[in-house]
């Protein structure tokens, strides 16, 4: 408990004790009429009396107890009456102020105190401090020894490290860097997909330069009170000037710097716009030679306000992209230092299997592999553990409790072998890593893991059609063997249709649309069609649907013809799959045609 809470408890219990004394006094004091007191005097039951300007109190002894009676009427002849009966009495001026204070003022004060206490607790929890500090920046400040990260701790972003080395040199020695009149960029925007290590990269820059590091998220600027975000921006740069040279890092800049006017059209005062305007003002206000470097990170650069990205504010954009094969190997070397690795573990094989993985994905893969080895009570992490971890990440957790009947199990086996057989026949740069009929995840009754042997950045029309044929091969195998179509191909159909649609609308690979781009994909990092912009009419949309269906029909027929040609291989390997439930790349090697 903190000191303020203990003080509050002490005051609260003190009030309860005082209130209890007042109630006790009131219980032993009774208000009666003046005639009743005269009757007590006549009966000589009064032993003591107190007369004030507006009240008469008498003490009456009854058996072993005594009770005070009072009346709010005082007779001028009362003194003579008391003297005549030889009753002890006193006459005084009594103040009711203290009793009124306790009865009327303290309860409201207690209520106000409780209100202030809970408001301060609310402010400390939700606003990072008291109500008076609501406009203070919530940035975390790290000195150079606290970041504990430098360029040696990050891998797979060699080009970005080279580009940022000049910034590090400037922060280390400003005089040497400006000898030819050059200035350091005011702001640098780190752009890349989620999980590529943008935040870690920013901390590494601070650790490498040996300067203070201010870290804050874009969402921490804006609160429910108008003007708080702008005040926090001002306070952040004010603190940065005191600690110059330093680095100010704003993570998830898109939460703060979204294009103005995009969220509403009715005008009005928008808190986010005020905060963004203040940030733009601060960027214009500080001198590049002051030693303050503004770093920001986002995976959605397309929604940022253009005023942020102009020269003189965020002068430079640095791409922190998914690592290539060599980058993945370098990242794996960093992460495997934390685990007990088998001496014969070949990182080359792991890098081959993880095409498209980000740094965060690889870190998760290493951790999952270590958990797999621990679960099996191994002394070292082996390649098998990495393969199992990869399957768990891609396909989900094994669900051995989901039991299929014999017919459904056979359908799943032919479906998965259809994928594998067509893949092995059409694509020579892909490896079918594993085929399994063990259910995984939420809905997968079986799975085929296919990974490329090298990174690819360009694909031909024939290669895209091969991919669609592989996706539709599972359904083709079912129709070839069982003469029916099941619901198991739902996800394959979605992916095949999406790829065929992109071939027509984005890549210009079909018929009359061969040289047209009918759809622009703005959000290149999140890979979602939510922000796609279409540029065609309803008549063109109908023609596009026809072109997409033509691609799908052609690819489906291609898969069906190939399976008919190799039906004996399909049936023999399905029999093996039903026995073992899993076929590895080594088991499937004889099926490859090269």
C-alpha positions in Angstrom: 0.0 0.0 0.0 1.2 3.5 -0.7 1.4 6.3 1.9 -1.6 8.2 0.6 -3.8 5.2 0.9 -2.7 4.6 4.5 -3.4 8.2 5.4 -6.9 7.9 3.9 -7.6 4.8 6.0 -6.4 6.6 9.2 -8.7 9.6 8.5 -11.6 7.4 7.7 -11.3 5.4 11.0 -10.8 8.6 13.0 -14.1 9.9 11.5 -15.8 6.7 12.5 -14.6 7.0 16.1 -15.8 10.6 16.4 -19.1 9.8 14.9 -19.4 6.9 17.3 -18.8 9.3 20.3 -21.4 11.7 19.0 -24.0 8.8 18.6 -23.1 7.5 22.1 -23.6 11.0 23.6 -26.9 11.3 21.8 -28.1 8.0 23.1 -27.5 9.1 26.7 -29.2 12.5 26.2 -32.9 12.8 25.6 -34.9 15.8 24.5 -38.1 16.4 26.6 -40.6 19.2 27.2 -40.0 21.9 29.7 -43.0 20.7 31.7 -41.4 17.3 32.0 -38.3 18.8 33.5 -40.5 20.8 36.0 -42.1 17.6 37.0 -38.7 16.0 37.6 -37.8 19.0 39.8 -41.0 18.7 41.8 -40.2 15.0 42.4 -36.7 16.0 43.5 -35.1 13.5 41.0 -32.7 16.1 39.5 -29.1 16.0 40.9 -27.5 18.5 38.6 -28.5 21.2 36.1 -26.8 23.2 33.3 -28.3 26.4 32.0 -27.2 27.9 28.7 -28.7 30.8 26.8 -31.1 28.6 24.9 -31.1 25.2 26.6 -31.8 23.6 30.0 -30.1 20.3 30.8 -30.7 18.2 33.9 -29.1 15.0 35.2 -31.4 12.4 36.6 -30.1 9.3 38.4 -32.2 6.2 38.0 -31.1 3.2 39.8 -27.5 2.5 38.6 -27.7 4.7 35.5 -27.9 8.4 34.9 -29.5 10.2 32.0 -29.3 13.8 30.8 -32.6 15.4 29.8 -32.7 18.7 28.0 -35.2 21.2 26.8 -34.8 24.0 24.3 -36.8 26.4 26.5 -35.3 28.3 29.4 -37.4 30.1 32.0 -35.9 33.2 33.7 -37.2 32.0 37.1 -35.4 28.7 36.7 -32.3 29.9 38.7 -34.5 30.8 41.7 -36.2 27.4 41.5 -32.9 25.5 41.5 -31.5 27.6 44.4 -34.6 26.9 46.4 -34.1 23.1 46.1 -30.4 23.3 46.7 -29.6 21.6 43.4 -26.1 21.8 42.0 -26.1 23.9 38.8 -23.9 25.9 36.6 -24.7 28.6 34.1 -22.5 28.9 31.0 -22.3 30.0 27.4 -22.2 26.7 25.4 -21.1 26.7 21.7 -22.7 24.3 19.2 -20.1 25.0 16.6 -18.1 21.8 17.0 -21.1 19.5 17.0 -22.4 21.2 13.9 -19.1 20.9 12.3 -19.0 17.1 12.9 -22.6 16.6 11.9 -22.8 18.7 8.8 -19.3 19.6 7.4 -17.3 16.4 7.9 -19.5 14.0 5.8 -19.4 16.3 2.7 -15.6 16.7 3.2 -15.3 12.9 3.4 -17.3 12.5 0.2 -15.1 15.1 -1.6 -12.0 13.4 -0.3 -13.1 10.0 -1.7 -13.9 11.6 -5.0 -10.5 13.1 -5.3 -8.8 9.9 -4.2 -10.5 7.7 -6.8 -10.0 10.3 -9.6 -6.2 10.3 -8.8 -6.2 6.5 -8.9 -8.0 6.7 -12.3 -5.6 9.2 -13.6 -2.5 7.2 -12.4 -3.8 4.1 -14.0 -5.2 5.4 -17.3 -3.3 8.6 -17.9 0.1 7.7 -16.6 0.1 10.1 -13.6 -2.1 12.6 -11.8 -4.7 14.8 -13.4 -2.2 17.7 -13.4 0.3 15.5 -15.3 -2.1 14.5 -18.0 -0.2 16.6 -20.6 3.2 15.1 -19.8 4.8 12.8 -22.3 4.6 9.0 -21.5 7.8 8.3 -23.4 10.2 5.7 -21.8 13.7 7.0 -21.6 16.6 4.6 -21.9 20.2 5.7 -21.5 22.7 4.0 -23.8 23.5 1.3 -21.3 19.8 0.4 -20.9 19.1 -0.4 -24.5 21.6 -3.3 -24.4 21.2 -3.7 -28.2 23.5 -2.8 -31.0 24.0 -3.8 -34.6 25.6 -7.1 -33.7 22.3 -8.2 -32.1 20.3 -7.8 -35.3 20.7 -9.6 -38.6 19.1 -9.9 -42.0 18.9 -6.1 -42.6 22.4 -5.5 -43.9 21.3 -2.8 -46.4 19.4 -0.9 -43.7 22.3 -1.1 -41.3 24.6 0.4 -43.9 22.2 3.2 -44.6 21.8 4.0 -40.9 25.6 3.9 -40.1 26.0 7.5 -41.3 23.3 8.6 -38.8 25.2 6.7 -36.1 28.4 8.4 -37.1 26.7 11.8 -37.0 25.4 11.2 -33.4 28.8 10.1 -32.3 30.8 13.0 -33.8 28.7 15.9 -35.2 31.6 18.2 -36.0 33.2 15.6 -38.3 29.9 14.8 -40.1 29.1 18.5 -40.9 32.6 19.6 -42.1 31.3 19.7 -45.7 28.0 21.4 -44.8 25.8 18.4 -44.8 23.1 18.0 -42.2 21.6 15.0 -40.5 18.1 14.0 -41.6 15.4 15.4 -39.3 13.3 12.2 -39.4 13.8 8.7 -40.6 10.8 6.4 -41.2 11.4 2.7 -40.8 8.9 0.9 -43.2 8.3 -2.8 -43.4 5.9 -5.7 -42.7 5.0 -6.6 -39.2 7.6 -8.7 -37.3 10.7 -7.6 -39.3 12.4 -6.0 -36.3 11.8 -2.2 -36.9 11.5 -1.5 -33.2 14.6 -3.6 -32.4 16.5 -1.8 -35.2 15.7 1.6 -33.7 17.0 0.5 -30.3 20.1 -0.9 -31.9 20.8 2.5 -33.5 20.6 4.2 -30.1 22.8 1.5 -28.5 25.3 1.8 -31.3 25.4 5.6 -31.1 25.5 5.6 -27.3 22.9 8.3 -26.9 19.6 8.5 -24.8 16.6 6.8 -26.4 13.1 8.1 -26.0 10.5 5.4 -26.9 6.8 5.9 -27.2 3.9 4.5 -29.2 1.8 6.6 -31.5 -1.4 5.5 -29.6 0.0 6.9 -26.3 -0.3 10.5 -27.4 -4.1 10.6 -27.8 -6.4 10.5 -24.7 -10.1 11.3 -24.2 -9.3 14.9 -23.2 -9.0 17.4 -26.1 -5.5 19.0 -26.3 -3.7 16.2 -24.4 -2.0 14.8 -27.4 -0.6 18.1 -28.6 0.6 18.8 -25.0 2.4 15.5 -24.9 4.1 16.1 -28.2 5.4 19.5 -26.9 6.6 17.9 -23.7 8.3 15.1 -25.5 10.4 17.4 -27.7 11.1 19.6 -24.7 12.6 16.7 -22.9 14.5 15.6 -26.0 16.2 19.1 -26.2 17.4 18.7 -22.6 19.0 15.4 -23.4 20.4 16.3 -26.8 22.0 14.5 -28.7 19.3 11.8 -28.5 16.9 9.7 -30.5 13.1 10.0 -30.3 11.4 6.9 -31.5 7.6 6.8 -32.3 6.4 3.2 -32.8 3.2 2.6 -34.9 3.3 6.1 -36.4 0.1 5.3 -38.4 -1.9 5.5 -35.1 -0.9 9.2 -34.9 -0.1 10.3 -38.4 -3.1 9.0 -40.4 -4.0 11.2 -43.3 -6.2 14.1 -42.1 -9.8 14.2 -43.3 -9.8 10.4 -44.0 -11.8 9.4 -40.9 -14.6 12.0 -41.1 -16.1 14.5 -43.5 -18.2 16.7 -41.2 -15.5 19.0 -40.0 -15.2 19.7 -36.3 -12.2 19.6 -33.9 -10.4 16.2 -34.1 -8.0 15.4 -31.3 -5.8 13.3 -33.6 -5.5 16.1 -36.1 -4.4 18.5 -33.3 -1.8 16.0 -32.2 -0.5 15.5 -35.8 -0.4 19.3 -36.4 1.7 19.8 -33.3 4.1 17.0 -34.4 4.5 18.7 -37.8 5.1 22.0 -36.0 7.8 20.4 -33.8 9.5 18.8 -36.8 9.7 22.3 -38.5 10.8 23.9 -35.3 14.0 22.0 -34.2 17.3 22.4 -36.0 18.9 19.4 -37.6 22.2 20.4 -36.0 20.6 20.1 -32.5 21.4 16.4 -32.3 17.8 15.2 -32.1 16.9 12.4 -34.5 13.3 11.4 -34.9 12.8 7.8 -35.8 9.4 6.3 -36.5 8.2 2.9 -37.6 5.1 1.8 -39.5 3.8 -1.1 -41.6 1.1 1.0 -43.2 3.0 3.9 -45.0 0.2 4.3 -47.5 -2.2 5.8 -45.0 0.2 8.4 -43.5 -0.5 12.1 -44.0 1.5 13.5 -47.0 2.7 16.4 -44.9 4.6 14.0 -42.7 6.5 12.4 -45.6 7.7 15.6 -47.4 11.3 16.6 -47.4 12.4 18.4 -44.2 10.3 16.2 -41.9 10.8 12.5 -42.6 13.6 13.0 -45.0 14.4 9.3 -45.5 12.5 6.1 -45.6 14.4 2.9 -44.8 12.8 -0.4 -45.8 13.1 -3.2 -43.2 11.9 -6.1 -45.3 11.5 -9.8 -44.9 15.0 -11.4 -44.9 16.3 -13.5 -47.8 17.9 -16.9 -47.4 21.2 -15.5 -46.1 19.4 -13.1 -43.8 17.3 -15.9 -42.3 20.5 -17.9 -41.6 22.0 -14.8 -39.9 18.9 -14.3 -37.8 18.8 -18.0 -36.8 22.5 -17.8 -35.7 21.5 -15.0 -33.4 18.5 -16.8 -31.8 20.1 -20.3 -31.5 22.7 -18.9 -29.1 20.0 -19.0 -26.4 19.2 -22.8 -26.8 21.2 -26.0 -26.5 21.6 -26.9 -30.2 22.7 -30.3 -31.6 26.2 -30.0 -33.1 25.1 -31.5 -36.4 22.1 -29.1 -36.9 22.2 -27.7 -40.4 20.8 -24.1 -40.4 20.8 -24.2 -44.2 17.9 -26.7 -44.2 16.0 -24.6 -41.7 16.5 -21.5 -43.8 15.3 -23.3 -46.9 12.1 -24.3 -45.1 11.3 -20.8 -43.8 10.9 -18.8 -47.0 8.9 -15.6 -46.2 9.4 -15.8 -42.5 10.2 -12.5 -40.7 12.6 -12.1 -37.8 9.8 -12.5 -35.3 8.6 -15.7 -37.0 12.1 -17.2 -36.8 12.5 -16.3 -33.2 9.1 -18.0 -32.5 10.3 -21.0 -34.5 13.4 -21.4 -32.5 11.4 -21.1 -29.2 8.8 -23.7 -30.4 11.6 -26.1 -31.4 13.2 -25.8 -28.0 9.8 -26.4 -26.4 9.3 -29.5 -28.6 12.7 -30.9 -27.5 12.0 -30.1 -23.8 8.7 -31.9 -24.1 10.4 -35.0 -25.4 13.1 -34.7 -22.6 15.9 -34.3 -25.1 19.3 -32.9 -24.1 19.6 -30.9 -27.4 17.4 -29.4 -30.0 17.6 -31.3 -33.3 16.4 -30.7 -36.9 13.3 -32.9 -36.2 12.2 -30.5 -33.5 12.5 -27.6 -36.0 10.4 -29.5 -38.5 7.7 -30.2 -36.0 7.7 -26.6 -34.8 7.4 -25.5 -38.4 4.3 -27.7 -38.9 2.8 -26.5 -35.7 3.2 -22.8 -36.7 1.9 -23.4 -40.3 -0.8 -25.9 -39.7 -1.7 -25.6 -36.0 -1.7 -28.1 -33.1 -2.2 -31.7 -33.9 -5.7 -32.9 -33.1 -5.4 -36.7 -32.7 -8.7 -36.7 -30.8 -10.6 -35.9 -34.0 -11.3 -39.3 -35.4 -12.4 -39.7 -39.0 -14.3 -42.7 -40.3 -12.6 -45.0 -42.8 -14.2 -43.4 -45.9 -13.4 -39.8 -44.8 -9.9 -40.8 -44.0 -9.5 -42.3 -47.4 -10.9 -39.1 -49.1 -8.5 -36.9 -47.1 -5.6 -39.2 -48.1 -6.3 -38.9 -51.9 -7.0 -35.2 -51.6 -3.6 -34.5 -50.0 -1.7 -36.9 -52.3 -3.3 -35.1 -55.3 -1.7 -31.9 -54.1 1.6 -33.6 -53.6 1.7 -35.6 -56.8 0.9 -32.6 -59.0 3.4 -30.4 -57.2 6.1 -32.9 -57.6 5.3 -33.2 -61.3 5.0 -29.5 -62.2 7.3 -27.5 -60.0 11.0 -28.4 -59.9 12.0 -25.5 -57.6 9.6 -26.6 -54.8 10.0 -29.3 -52.3 7.1 -31.2 -50.8 8.3 -31.3 -47.3 5.6 -33.5 -45.8 2.1 -35.0 -46.5 -0.1 -35.9 -43.5 -3.6 -37.0 -42.8 -3.4 -36.1 -39.1 -5.9 -33.2 -38.4 -4.4 -29.9 -37.3 -5.7 -26.6 -36.3 -9.3 -25.6 -36.4 -10.4 -27.2 -39.6 -7.6 -28.9 -41.5 -8.2 -32.6 -41.8 -4.9 -33.1 -43.5 -2.1 -31.0 -44.9 0.6 -30.8 -47.5 3.7 -28.7 -46.7 5.4 -27.4 -49.8 8.3 -25.0 -49.5 10.5 -23.3 -52.2 14.2 -24.2 -52.4 15.1 -20.6 -53.1 13.7 -17.1 -52.8 11.7 -16.0 -55.8 10.7 -12.4 -56.7 9.3 -12.8 -60.2 7.0 -15.5 -61.5 5.9 -16.3 -65.0 2.3 -17.0 -66.2 3.0 -20.7 -66.5 4.3 -20.9 -62.9 1.2 -19.1 -61.6 -1.0 -21.5 -63.5 1.0 -24.5 -62.0 0.2 -23.1 -58.5 -3.5 -23.0 -59.3 -3.4 -26.5 -60.7 -1.7 -27.7 -57.5 -4.4 -26.0 -55.4 -7.2 -27.7 -57.4 -5.4 -31.1 -57.6 -6.9 -32.2 -54.3 -10.5 -31.8 -55.6 -9.5 -33.3 -58.9 -8.1 -36.4 -57.1 -11.4 -36.8 -55.2 -13.4 -36.6 -58.4 -11.1 -39.0 -60.3 -11.3 -41.7 -57.6 -14.7 -41.2 -55.9 -16.6 -39.3 -58.7 -17.7 -36.7 -56.2 -16.7 -33.3 -54.8 -16.5 -32.7 -51.0 -16.3 -29.6 -48.8 -12.6 -30.3 -48.1 -11.4 -28.1 -51.0 -13.1 -24.9 -49.7 -9.8 -23.2 -48.7 -8.1 -24.3 -51.9 -10.8 -22.8 -54.0 -10.5 -19.4 -52.2 -6.8 -19.3 -52.8 -7.0 -20.5 -56.4 -9.7 -18.0 -57.2 -7.8 -15.1 -55.6 -4.6 -16.0 -57.5 -6.5 -16.3 -60.8 -8.3 -12.9 -60.1 -4.9 -11.2 -59.6 -3.6 -12.7 -62.8 -6.4 -11.0 -64.7 -6.8 -7.7 -62.8 -3.2 -6.9 -61.6 -0.7 -8.9 -63.7 -2.4 -8.6 -67.1 -2.0 -12.2 -68.0 -5.2 -13.2 -69.6 -6.8 -12.5 -73.0 -8.2 -9.1 -73.7 -6.8 -7.8 -70.4 -3.2 -8.6 -71.2 -2.0 -5.0 -71.0 -4.4 -3.5 -68.4 -4.1 -3.0 -64.7 -7.7 -3.1 -63.4 -7.0 -3.1 -59.7 -4.4 -1.4 -57.6 -3.2 -2.9 -54.3 -2.3 0.0 -51.9 -1.5 -2.0 -48.8 1.6 -3.9 -49.9 2.8 -5.0 -46.5 -0.4 -6.4 -44.9 -1.4 -8.3 -48.2 -5.1 -7.7 -47.8 -7.6 -6.8 -50.5 -9.5 -4.5 -48.1 -7.8 -1.4 -49.6 -7.9 -2.5 -53.2 -9.1 0.1 -55.7 -11.0 -1.1 -58.8 -11.0 0.8 -62.0 -13.6 -1.0 -64.2 -17.3 -1.0 -65.0 -19.9 -3.7 -64.3 -19.6 -4.9 -67.9 -15.8 -5.3 -67.5 -16.4 -7.1 -64.1 -18.5 -9.7 -65.9 -15.7 -10.1 -68.5 -13.2 -10.5 -65.7 -15.3 -13.2 -64.1 -15.3 -15.1 -67.4 -11.6 -14.8 -67.7 -11.1 -16.0 -64.1 -13.3 -19.0 -64.7 -11.4 -19.8 -67.9 -8.1 -19.9 -65.9 -9.6 -22.1 -63.2 -11.1 -24.5 -65.7 -7.9 -24.8 -67.6 -5.8 -25.4 -64.5 -8.3 -27.9 -63.1 -8.2 -29.8 -66.3 -4.4 -29.7 -66.3 -4.4 -31.3 -62.8 -7.0 -33.9 -63.8 -5.0 -35.0 -66.9 -1.8 -35.3 -64.9 -3.5 -37.4 -62.2 -5.1 -39.7 -64.8 -1.6 -40.2 -66.3 -0.1 -41.1 -62.9 -3.1 -42.8 -61.3 -1.0 -45.9 -60.3 1.4 -43.6 -58.4 -1.5 -41.8 -56.8 -3.1 -45.1 -55.6 0.1 -46.7 -54.4 1.3 -43.8 -52.4 -2.2 -43.2 -50.9 -2.1 -46.8 -49.6 1.2 -46.0 -47.9 -0.2 -42.7 -46.5 -3.2 -44.5 -45.0 -0.8 -46.9 -43.2 1.8 -44.4 -41.9 -0.4 -41.2 -41.8 2.7 -39.2 -42.7 5.0 -39.2 -45.8 8.2 -37.2 -45.7 10.2 -35.6 -48.5 12.5 -38.6 -48.6 9.5 -40.9 -49.0 8.2 -38.8 -51.9 11.4 -38.4 -53.7 10.7 -41.2 -56.3 7.6 -39.3 -57.5 9.6 -36.4 -58.7 10.1 -36.1 -62.4 12.9 -33.9 -63.6 
